[in-house]
Amino acid sequence: CSSLAGIMLLEVFLVLGTLLIYFLFSKKKEETLPFKDGWWGKGQKPVTQEDTSVRPFKVETTEEELSDLFRRLDQARFTEPLENSCFHYGTNSVHLRKVVSYWKNQFNWKKQVEVLNKYPQFKTKIQGIDIHFVHVKPPRLPEGQAAKPLLMVHGWPGSFYEFYKIIPLLTDPASHGLGDEHIFEVICPSIPGYGFSEAPHKKGFNSVSAASVFYELMLRLGFNEFYTQGGDWGWLICTNLAQIAPNHVKGLHLNMASVSKLGLTHLLSILLGRYFPGLFGFQDEDVRRMFPFLKKGLYRILSESGYAHIQATKPDTVGCGLNDSPVGLAAYILEKFSSWTDMEFQNLEDGGLERKFSLDDLLTNVMIYWVSGCIVSSMCFYKENLQKGIGTQKHEKLTVQVPTGIASFPNEILHTPQAWAKKKYTNIVSFHFMPRGGHFAAFEEPELLAKDILQFVGKVEKEQLWKKK
C-alpha cells in the first residue's frame, strides 16, 4: 500500500516536473521572435565582411533636381472637383492648386534642407543596404547622469522629419520646462525604402526585417539596453523589436497599438460593449471613441483603407505615377495628413491641413519622398507585411512582455482600448487617453507626446520594471 502511494506520488512529481519543464522551455521558446538575418543588397551576398563604419550624411539637392521639379509643377494638369465635395473624395484640387502655387513661389527647399541638416545624420550598411539615421545627443547632462538611448521609428507616409519638434524636448527637457530627471539620446532611422535609407533589392523585407536591422543598428552604436517609441509602422517595428530582443528593450512606448488577432471576447465586446462596458473592461472614453461601431469602426475601415489594399497588392502600378508627378505625390500624401489628423477635416475645402501643420512642414515631408524617389519602395512595405494575410505571421501570435506605455490619441483612425491591448502587451505600465491629437502624434503634439514618454520612462526606471520582465 505504501509502495503504491509512493508510485502515485512519484507519478505526480513526474507530471508536475514535466509540466514545469514544458512551461519553462515552451514559454521561452514562444515568447521571442527570431532575429531575421537577411541580405537585402543587390545580387549575391559577398563573401567579404560587411563594412560596418558609420559615415556622416547631409541632405543635398542639385540645381538640376530643383529645375526638374519646377518644370513638372509648371506643367501640372488639374481636374475640377465636384461642387461642395471638400475632402470627401480625397485631396480637393482647388486647394491643391493653392498648395502647388505656394510650393513654386514661396516654399524654400534650400532653407528646409538647412533645417533637416541641423541634427547630425549618418549612414551605415546593415544586411547589404545603407541605413540612414538621425542621432542627437543631449547638449548638457547633469553630473553623474547618463542619457537614455531612445529609438524613434516613423511610419507611412511620414519620415524621420516627423520627430524634429520632439527631439529637443527629449534631449534637453529642462530647457522646455520638462525637468532633467530623464534625458535622452535620440536615434531616428529611416525605414529601409523610406527617405534616405536604401530600399531593399529583394522581396520579403517586412516589419520583422526592419526590426532586426534597427536592433543591429542600436548594437552597432553601442547601445545594449534602450527604449523604443513608434506609431504607424513604427508601432509594429518597435513591437517586433521588443519581441526579438526583450532583454535589450527596456521599455516600449507606442502612440498607436493595433491588435490583429481578434478572439471571441473582442467580438462580444464590439456587440455588447456599448451596453455593458464594465463587463469588457471598457472605460467611458473607450465607449465614446468606439461606438457606434458601424460608423467609428467598420465604415471607417472601409472608407480609409483603400490605399492600403492597393499598396498591399499592386504598389508598383500606382507608385509609378506618383514617382513621376510631384503634384500627384503631394495629393496622395497630403490627403492622409488631413483625415488621419482629424476625420472631421474632410468637411473642409482645405482639408484642415494648416490647422495642425505649416505648409513648410508638410511640403518638407513630401520633398523627402520626391528627392529620394522612395514612394514605390515605401508602399512596397505594405505588400511585404500584408500579402500573406492578417493574423498569419508568427509575430502576430506572440505576446509582448516588455514594459509598455501607450498614449492613446483621440483622433487616431481606429481606437484600441486597453482591455484589447493588454492581451497582446501583457505588461502595460502606462495607458493614457490623450486630450487632443491624431495619427501623427510627434508631428502634431510634440509636447504632449514628450511628457507621456517621460512619465512612462520614469515609471519603468523607478520600479526597475525591465528587470522584472
Secondary structure as a PSIPRED ss2 file (coil, helix, strand):
# PSIPRED VFORMAT (PSIPRED V4.0)

   1 C C   1.000  0.000  0.000
   2 S H   0.000  1.000  0.000
   3 S H   0.000  1.000  0.000
   4 L H   0.000  1.000  0.000
   5 A H   0.000  1.000  0.000
   6 G H   0.000  1.000  0.000
   7 I H   0.000  1.000  0.000
   8 M H   0.000  1.000  0.000
   9 L H   0.000  1.000  0.000
  10 L H   0.000  1.000  0.000
  11 E H   0.000  1.000  0.000
  12 V H   0.000  1.000  0.000
  13 F H   0.000  1.000  0.000
  14 L H   0.000  1.000  0.000
  15 V H   0.000  1.000  0.000
  16 L H   0.000  1.000  0.000
  17 G H   0.000  1.000  0.000
  18 T H   0.000  1.000  0.000
  19 L H   0.000  1.000  0.000
  20 L H   0.000  1.000  0.000
  21 I H   0.000  1.000  0.000
  22 Y H   0.000  1.000  0.000
  23 F H   0.000  1.000  0.000
  24 L H   0.000  1.000  0.000
  25 F H   0.000  1.000  0.000
  26 S H   0.000  1.000  0.000
  27 K H   0.000  1.000  0.000
  28 K H   0.000  1.000  0.000
  29 K H   0.000  1.000  0.000
  30 E H   0.000  1.000  0.000
  31 E H   0.000  1.000  0.000
  32 T C   1.000  0.000  0.000
  33 L C   1.000  0.000  0.000
  34 P C   1.000  0.000  0.000
  35 F C   1.000  0.000  0.000
  36 K C   1.000  0.000  0.000
  37 D C   1.000  0.000  0.000
  38 G C   1.000  0.000  0.000
  39 W C   1.000  0.000  0.000
  40 W C   1.000  0.000  0.000
  41 G C   1.000  0.000  0.000
  42 K C   1.000  0.000  0.000
  43 G C   1.000  0.000  0.000
  44 Q C   1.000  0.000  0.000
  45 K C   1.000  0.000  0.000
  46 P C   1.000  0.000  0.000
  47 V C   1.000  0.000  0.000
  48 T C   1.000  0.000  0.000
  49 Q C   1.000  0.000  0.000
  50 E C   1.000  0.000  0.000
  51 D C   1.000  0.000  0.000
  52 T C   1.000  0.000  0.000
  53 S C   1.000  0.000  0.000
  54 V E   0.000  0.000  1.000
  55 R E   0.000  0.000  1.000
  56 P E   0.000  0.000  1.000
  57 F E   0.000  0.000  1.000
  58 K C   1.000  0.000  0.000
  59 V C   1.000  0.000  0.000
  60 E C   1.000  0.000  0.000
  61 T C   1.000  0.000  0.000
  62 T C   1.000  0.000  0.000
  63 E H   0.000  1.000  0.000
  64 E H   0.000  1.000  0.000
  65 E H   0.000  1.000  0.000
  66 L H   0.000  1.000  0.000
  67 S H   0.000  1.000  0.000
  68 D H   0.000  1.000  0.000
  69 L H   0.000  1.000  0.000
  70 F H   0.000  1.000  0.000
  71 R H   0.000  1.000  0.000
  72 R H   0.000  1.000  0.000
  73 L H   0.000  1.000  0.000
  74 D H   0.000  1.000  0.000
  75 Q C   1.000  0.000  0.000
  76 A C   1.000  0.000  0.000
  77 R C   1.000  0.000  0.000
  78 F C   1.000  0.000  0.000
  79 T C   1.000  0.000  0.000
  80 E C   1.000  0.000  0.000
  81 P C   1.000  0.000  0.000
  82 L C   1.000  0.000  0.000
  83 E C   1.000  0.000  0.000
  84 N C   1.000  0.000  0.000
  85 S C   1.000  0.000  0.000
  86 C C   1.000  0.000  0.000
  87 F C   1.000  0.000  0.000
  88 H C   1.000  0.000  0.000
  89 Y C   1.000  0.000  0.000
  90 G C   1.000  0.000  0.000
  91 T C   1.000  0.000  0.000
  92 N C   1.000  0.000  0.000
  93 S H   0.000  1.000  0.000
  94 V H   0.000  1.000  0.000
  95 H H   0.000  1.000  0.000
  96 L H   0.000  1.000  0.000
  97 R H   0.000  1.000  0.000
  98 K H   0.000  1.000  0.000
  99 V H   0.000  1.000  0.000
 100 V H   0.000  1.000  0.000
 101 S H   0.000  1.000  0.000
 102 Y H   0.000  1.000  0.000
 103 W H   0.000  1.000  0.000
 104 K H   0.000  1.000  0.000
 105 N H   0.000  1.000  0.000
 106 Q C   1.000  0.000  0.000
 107 F C   1.000  0.000  0.000
 108 N C   1.000  0.000  0.000
 109 W H   0.000  1.000  0.000
 110 K H   0.000  1.000  0.000
 111 K H   0.000  1.000  0.000
 112 Q H   0.000  1.000  0.000
 113 V H   0.000  1.000  0.000
 114 E H   0.000  1.000  0.000
 115 V H   0.000  1.000  0.000
 116 L H   0.000  1.000  0.000
 117 N C   1.000  0.000  0.000
 118 K C   1.000  0.000  0.000
 119 Y C   1.000  0.000  0.000
 120 P C   1.000  0.000  0.000
 121 Q E   0.000  0.000  1.000
 122 F E   0.000  0.000  1.000
 123 K E   0.000  0.000  1.000
 124 T E   0.000  0.000  1.000
 125 K E   0.000  0.000  1.000
 126 I E   0.000  0.000  1.000
 127 Q C   1.000  0.000  0.000
 128 G C   1.000  0.000  0.000
 129 I E   0.000  0.000  1.000
 130 D E   0.000  0.000  1.000
 131 I E   0.000  0.000  1.000
 132 H E   0.000  0.000  1.000
 133 F E   0.000  0.000  1.000
 134 V E   0.000  0.000  1.000
 135 H E   0.000  0.000  1.000
 136 V E   0.000  0.000  1.000
 137 K C   1.000  0.000  0.000
 138 P C   1.000  0.000  0.000
 139 P C   1.000  0.000  0.000
 140 R C   1.000  0.000  0.000
 141 L C   1.000  0.000  0.000
 142 P C   1.000  0.000  0.000
 143 E C   1.000  0.000  0.000
 144 G C   1.000  0.000  0.000
 145 Q C   1.000  0.000  0.000
 146 A C   1.000  0.000  0.000
 147 A C   1.000  0.000  0.000
 148 K E   0.000  0.000  1.000
 149 P E   0.000  0.000  1.000
 150 L E   0.000  0.000  1.000
 151 L E   0.000  0.000  1.000
 152 M E   0.000  0.000  1.000
 153 V E   0.000  0.000  1.000
 154 H C   1.000  0.000  0.000
 155 G C   1.000  0.000  0.000
 156 W C   1.000  0.000  0.000
 157 P C   1.000  0.000  0.000
 158 G C   1.000  0.000  0.000
 159 S C   1.000  0.000  0.000
 160 F H   0.000  1.000  0.000
 161 Y H   0.000  1.000  0.000
 162 E H   0.000  1.000  0.000
 163 F H   0.000  1.000  0.000
 164 Y C   1.000  0.000  0.000
 165 K C   1.000  0.000  0.000
 166 I C   1.000  0.000  0.000
 167 I H   0.000  1.000  0.000
 168 P H   0.000  1.000  0.000
 169 L H   0.000  1.000  0.000
 170 L H   0.000  1.000  0.000
 171 T H   0.000  1.000  0.000
 172 D C   1.000  0.000  0.000
 173 P H   0.000  1.000  0.000
 174 A H   0.000  1.000  0.000
 175 S H   0.000  1.000  0.000
 176 H H   0.000  1.000  0.000
 177 G C   1.000  0.000  0.000
 178 L C   1.000  0.000  0.000
 179 G C   1.000  0.000  0.000
 180 D C   1.000  0.000  0.000
 181 E C   1.000  0.000  0.000
 182 H C   1.000  0.000  0.000
 183 I C   1.000  0.000  0.000
 184 F E   0.000  0.000  1.000
 185 E E   0.000  0.000  1.000
 186 V E   0.000  0.000  1.000
 187 I E   0.000  0.000  1.000
 188 C E   0.000  0.000  1.000
 189 P E   0.000  0.000  1.000
 190 S C   1.000  0.000  0.000
 191 I C   1.000  0.000  0.000
 192 P C   1.000  0.000  0.000
 193 G C   1.000  0.000  0.000
 194 Y C   1.000  0.000  0.000
 195 G C   1.000  0.000  0.000
 196 F C   1.000  0.000  0.000
 197 S C   1.000  0.000  0.000
 198 E C   1.000  0.000  0.000
 199 A C   1.000  0.000  0.000
 200 P C   1.000  0.000  0.000
 201 H C   1.000  0.000  0.000
 202 K C   1.000  0.000  0.000
 203 K C   1.000  0.000  0.000
 204 G C   1.000  0.000  0.000
 205 F C   1.000  0.000  0.000
 206 N C   1.000  0.000  0.000
 207 S H   0.000  1.000  0.000
 208 V H   0.000  1.000  0.000
 209 S H   0.000  1.000  0.000
 210 A H   0.000  1.000  0.000
 211 A H   0.000  1.000  0.000
 212 S H   0.000  1.000  0.000
 213 V H   0.000  1.000  0.000
 214 F H   0.000  1.000  0.000
 215 Y H   0.000  1.000  0.000
 216 E H   0.000  1.000  0.000
 217 L H   0.000  1.000  0.000
 218 M H   0.000  1.000  0.000
 219 L H   0.000  1.000  0.000
 220 R H   0.000  1.000  0.000
 221 L C   1.000  0.000  0.000
 222 G C   1.000  0.000  0.000
 223 F C   1.000  0.000  0.000
 224 N C   1.000  0.000  0.000
 225 E C   1.000  0.000  0.000
 226 F E   0.000  0.000  1.000
 227 Y E   0.000  0.000  1.000
 228 T E   0.000  0.000  1.000
 229 Q E   0.000  0.000  1.000
 230 G E   0.000  0.000  1.000
 231 G C   1.000  0.000  0.000
 232 D C   1.000  0.000  0.000
 233 W H   0.000  1.000  0.000
 234 G H   0.000  1.000  0.000
 235 W H   0.000  1.000  0.000
 236 L H   0.000  1.000  0.000
 237 I H   0.000  1.000  0.000
 238 C H   0.000  1.000  0.000
 239 T H   0.000  1.000  0.000
 240 N H   0.000  1.000  0.000
 241 L H   0.000  1.000  0.000
 242 A H   0.000  1.000  0.000
 243 Q H   0.000  1.000  0.000
 244 I H   0.000  1.000  0.000
 245 A C   1.000  0.000  0.000
 246 P C   1.000  0.000  0.000
 247 N C   1.000  0.000  0.000
 248 H C   1.000  0.000  0.000
 249 V E   0.000  0.000  1.000
 250 K E   0.000  0.000  1.000
 251 G E   0.000  0.000  1.000
 252 L E   0.000  0.000  1.000
 253 H E   0.000  0.000  1.000
 254 L E   0.000  0.000  1.000
 255 N C   1.000  0.000  0.000
 256 M C   1.000  0.000  0.000
 257 A C   1.000  0.000  0.000
 258 S C   1.000  0.000  0.000
 259 V C   1.000  0.000  0.000
 260 S C   1.000  0.000  0.000
 261 K C   1.000  0.000  0.000
 262 L C   1.000  0.000  0.000
 263 G C   1.000  0.000  0.000
 264 L H   0.000  1.000  0.000
 265 T H   0.000  1.000  0.000
 266 H H   0.000  1.000  0.000
 267 L H   0.000  1.000  0.000
 268 L H   0.000  1.000  0.000
 269 S H   0.000  1.000  0.000
 270 I H   0.000  1.000  0.000
 271 L H   0.000  1.000  0.000
 272 L H   0.000  1.000  0.000
 273 G C   1.000  0.000  0.000
 274 R C   1.000  0.000  0.000
 275 Y C   1.000  0.000  0.000
 276 F C   1.000  0.000  0.000
 277 P H   0.000  1.000  0.000
 278 G H   0.000  1.000  0.000
 279 L H   0.000  1.000  0.000
 280 F H   0.000  1.000  0.000
 281 G C   1.000  0.000  0.000
 282 F C   1.000  0.000  0.000
 283 Q C   1.000  0.000  0.000
 284 D H   0.000  1.000  0.000
 285 E H   0.000  1.000  0.000
 286 D H   0.000  1.000  0.000
 287 V H   0.000  1.000  0.000
 288 R H   0.000  1.000  0.000
 289 R H   0.000  1.000  0.000
 290 M H   0.000  1.000  0.000
 291 F C   1.000  0.000  0.000
 292 P C   1.000  0.000  0.000
 293 F H   0.000  1.000  0.000
 294 L H   0.000  1.000  0.000
 295 K H   0.000  1.000  0.000
 296 K H   0.000  1.000  0.000
 297 G H   0.000  1.000  0.000
 298 L H   0.000  1.000  0.000
 299 Y H   0.000  1.000  0.000
 300 R H   0.000  1.000  0.000
 301 I H   0.000  1.000  0.000
 302 L H   0.000  1.000  0.000
 303 S H   0.000  1.000  0.000
 304 E H   0.000  1.000  0.000
 305 S C   1.000  0.000  0.000
 306 G H   0.000  1.000  0.000
 307 Y H   0.000  1.000  0.000
 308 A H   0.000  1.000  0.000
 309 H H   0.000  1.000  0.000
 310 I H   0.000  1.000  0.000
 311 Q H   0.000  1.000  0.000
 312 A H   0.000  1.000  0.000
 313 T H   0.000  1.000  0.000
 314 K C   1.000  0.000  0.000
 315 P H   0.000  1.000  0.000
 316 D H   0.000  1.000  0.000
 317 T H   0.000  1.000  0.000
 318 V H   0.000  1.000  0.000
 319 G H   0.000  1.000  0.000
 320 C H   0.000  1.000  0.000
 321 G H   0.000  1.000  0.000
 322 L H   0.000  1.000  0.000
 323 N H   0.000  1.000  0.000
 324 D H   0.000  1.000  0.000
 325 S C   1.000  0.000  0.000
 326 P H   0.000  1.000  0.000
 327 V H   0.000  1.000  0.000
 328 G H   0.000  1.000  0.000
 329 L H   0.000  1.000  0.000
 330 A H   0.000  1.000  0.000
 331 A H   0.000  1.000  0.000
 332 Y H   0.000  1.000  0.000
 333 I H   0.000  1.000  0.000
 334 L H   0.000  1.000  0.000
 335 E H   0.000  1.000  0.000
 336 K H   0.000  1.000  0.000
 337 F H   0.000  1.000  0.000
 338 S H   0.000  1.000  0.000
 339 S H   0.000  1.000  0.000
 340 W C   1.000  0.000  0.000
 341 T C   1.000  0.000  0.000
 342 D C   1.000  0.000  0.000
 343 M H   0.000  1.000  0.000
 344 E H   0.000  1.000  0.000
 345 F H   0.000  1.000  0.000
 346 Q H   0.000  1.000  0.000
 347 N H   0.000  1.000  0.000
 348 L C   1.000  0.000  0.000
 349 E C   1.000  0.000  0.000
 350 D C   1.000  0.000  0.000
 351 G C   1.000  0.000  0.000
 352 G C   1.000  0.000  0.000
 353 L H   0.000  1.000  0.000
 354 E H   0.000  1.000  0.000
 355 R H   0.000  1.000  0.000
 356 K H   0.000  1.000  0.000
 357 F C   1.000  0.000  0.000
 358 S C   1.000  0.000  0.000
 359 L H   0.000  1.000  0.000
 360 D H   0.000  1.000  0.000
 361 D H   0.000  1.000  0.000
 362 L H   0.000  1.000  0.000
 363 L H   0.000  1.000  0.000
 364 T H   0.000  1.000  0.000
 365 N H   0.000  1.000  0.000
 366 V H   0.000  1.000  0.000
 367 M H   0.000  1.000  0.000
 368 I H   0.000  1.000  0.000
 369 Y H   0.000  1.000  0.000
 370 W H   0.000  1.000  0.000
 371 V H   0.000  1.000  0.000
 372 S H   0.000  1.000  0.000
 373 G C   1.000  0.000  0.000
 374 C C   1.000  0.000  0.000
 375 I H   0.000  1.000  0.000
 376 V H   0.000  1.000  0.000
 377 S H   0.000  1.000  0.000
 378 S H   0.000  1.000  0.000
 379 M H   0.000  1.000  0.000
 380 C H   0.000  1.000  0.000
 381 F H   0.000  1.000  0.000
 382 Y H   0.000  1.000  0.000
 383 K H   0.000  1.000  0.000
 384 E H   0.000  1.000  0.000
 385 N H   0.000  1.000  0.000
 386 L H   0.000  1.000  0.000
 387 Q C   1.000  0.000  0.000
 388 K C   1.000  0.000  0.000
 389 G C   1.000  0.000  0.000
 390 I C   1.000  0.000  0.000
 391 G C   1.000  0.000  0.000
 392 T C   1.000  0.000  0.000
 393 Q C   1.000  0.000  0.000
 394 K H   0.000  1.000  0.000
 395 H H   0.000  1.000  0.000
 396 E H   0.000  1.000  0.000
 397 K H   0.000  1.000  0.000
 398 L C   1.000  0.000  0.000
 399 T C   1.000  0.000  0.000
 400 V E   0.000  0.000  1.000
 401 Q C   1.000  0.000  0.000
 402 V C   1.000  0.000  0.000
 403 P C   1.000  0.000  0.000
 404 T E   0.000  0.000  1.000
 405 G E   0.000  0.000  1.000
 406 I E   0.000  0.000  1.000
 407 A E   0.000  0.000  1.000
 408 S E   0.000  0.000  1.000
 409 F C   1.000  0.000  0.000
 410 P C   1.000  0.000  0.000
 411 N C   1.000  0.000  0.000
 412 E C   1.000  0.000  0.000
 413 I C   1.000  0.000  0.000
 414 L C   1.000  0.000  0.000
 415 H C   1.000  0.000  0.000
 416 T C   1.000  0.000  0.000
 417 P C   1.000  0.000  0.000
 418 Q H   0.000  1.000  0.000
 419 A H   0.000  1.000  0.000
 420 W H   0.000  1.000  0.000
 421 A H   0.000  1.000  0.000
 422 K H   0.000  1.000  0.000
 423 K H   0.000  1.000  0.000
 424 K H   0.000  1.000  0.000
 425 Y E   0.000  0.000  1.000
 426 T C   1.000  0.000  0.000
 427 N C   1.000  0.000  0.000
 428 I E   0.000  0.000  1.000
 429 V E   0.000  0.000  1.000
 430 S E   0.000  0.000  1.000
 431 F E   0.000  0.000  1.000
 432 H E   0.000  0.000  1.000
 433 F E   0.000  0.000  1.000
 434 M C   1.000  0.000  0.000
 435 P C   1.000  0.000  0.000
 436 R C   1.000  0.000  0.000
 437 G C   1.000  0.000  0.000
 438 G C   1.000  0.000  0.000
 439 H C   1.000  0.000  0.000
 440 F C   1.000  0.000  0.000
 441 A H   0.000  1.000  0.000
 442 A H   0.000  1.000  0.000
 443 F H   0.000  1.000  0.000
 444 E H   0.000  1.000  0.000
 445 E C   1.000  0.000  0.000
 446 P H   0.000  1.000  0.000
 447 E H   0.000  1.000  0.000
 448 L H   0.000  1.000  0.000
 449 L H   0.000  1.000  0.000
 450 A H   0.000  1.000  0.000
 451 K H   0.000  1.000  0.000
 452 D H   0.000  1.000  0.000
 453 I H   0.000  1.000  0.000
 454 L H   0.000  1.000  0.000
 455 Q H   0.000  1.000  0.000
 456 F H   0.000  1.000  0.000
 457 V H   0.000  1.000  0.000
 458 G H   0.000  1.000  0.000
 459 K H   0.000  1.000  0.000
 460 V H   0.000  1.000  0.000
 461 E H   0.000  1.000  0.000
 462 K H   0.000  1.000  0.000
 463 E C   1.000  0.000  0.000
 464 Q C   1.000  0.000  0.000
 465 L H   0.000  1.000  0.000
 466 W H   0.000  1.000  0.000
 467 K H   0.000  1.000  0.000
 468 K H   0.000  1.000  0.000
 469 K C   1.000  0.000  0.000
